[in-house]
């Protein structure tokens, strides 16, 4: 649930643009690129994303550009909660933790 809060926060910040009473068309491309970069860097190699000259042309299907699955960013609160849960519940397997990261990566 905490990951969903993080992801929705990103989208909600973008959505606020459309609620403006003043023209914001000139900001749209910049804000789209910022959102794409943020989402991409959460599961892709940062160097690849930063060096991409056209963020809208990122090859998001090329797994060679993905970070190791357990380095996928879940959002600060979700990462802290998962770490706490794993340390306090020895019955949680690494496979189950890995599934969490894979699910989040697939969401991105």
N, C-alpha and C positions, 0 to 999 in steps of 0.2 A: 504494500500500500504506500509506503514511503517513497518508493521509486516513482509511482504514479504521481504523487504530489510534486516531485522534482520535474518530471516530464511535462506535466500540465502547467507548471509554473513557466517553463520555457515557452510553451505555446500560448499561454495567457498573456505573457508580456508582448508577444507578437500580435496577438489579437487586439490588444489595446489600441494599436495604430488605427484600426478600422472604426474605432469608436470616437475618434477625434471629430470635432466640429469644424476644424480647419483643414484645408487641403494637405494631404500627406503623400501624394503620389511620388514626389521627388525623394522621399525617404524609403520608399518601398523596396527598391533593389538592394540598398545597403542593409536593411533589416532582414530581408530574405537571406542574403549572403551570410549575415551574422548568425542567423538561426541554423542554416545548413552547416556552417563551420562548427558551431557548438555541438550539434548532434553528431557530426562526423568524428570530431576529435574525441568524443566519448567512447568510441569503439574502434577507431582507426588510428594508424600510426600518425602521430602529430606532425612529423616531418613531411610525410606525404601530403597531408591536408594543407599545411602551411605553404608548401612549395607548389601546390596546384594553382595554375594561373586562371582556371575557370572552375570555381567551386560547383557550379551547376553541372559540370561534366565529370565530377568525381566518379570513379568506377566503384560504386558501393557493393558490387557483387564480387569483386576480386579479393578473395580471402587472404591473399598474400599481403595486403595492406592493413589487415586487422591486427589489433594488439592481442596478446595472449588473453584468452577468454576471462581469466580472473583479474585482468587489469581493465576490464570494461567498467566505465564509471556509472555507478548506480545513483549518484547524488550523495551528498555528505551524510545526511540523516540515515538513509538506507544502508550505506556502507557501515556506519557505526552500529546500527541495530543488528545487521547480519554478523558482524564481528563479535558483538556481545552475545548473540544467540549461539553462535558456534562455540565460543569459549565456555558458556555456561551449560551447554547441552552436548555432552560427549557422544550421544547417540546419533547426532547429525553427521552423516557421511560426507566426505569430500565430493562424492558424486552428486549428492543432493545440492551442495553449494554450487558446484559447477553448472548444474541445471538452471539455477537462478540466474547466473551470469549469461548463459546461453539464451535464456528467455528474454532477458533485457537486451542483449545484442540483437536478437531477432526483431525486437520491437523497434529499435533504432532503424 
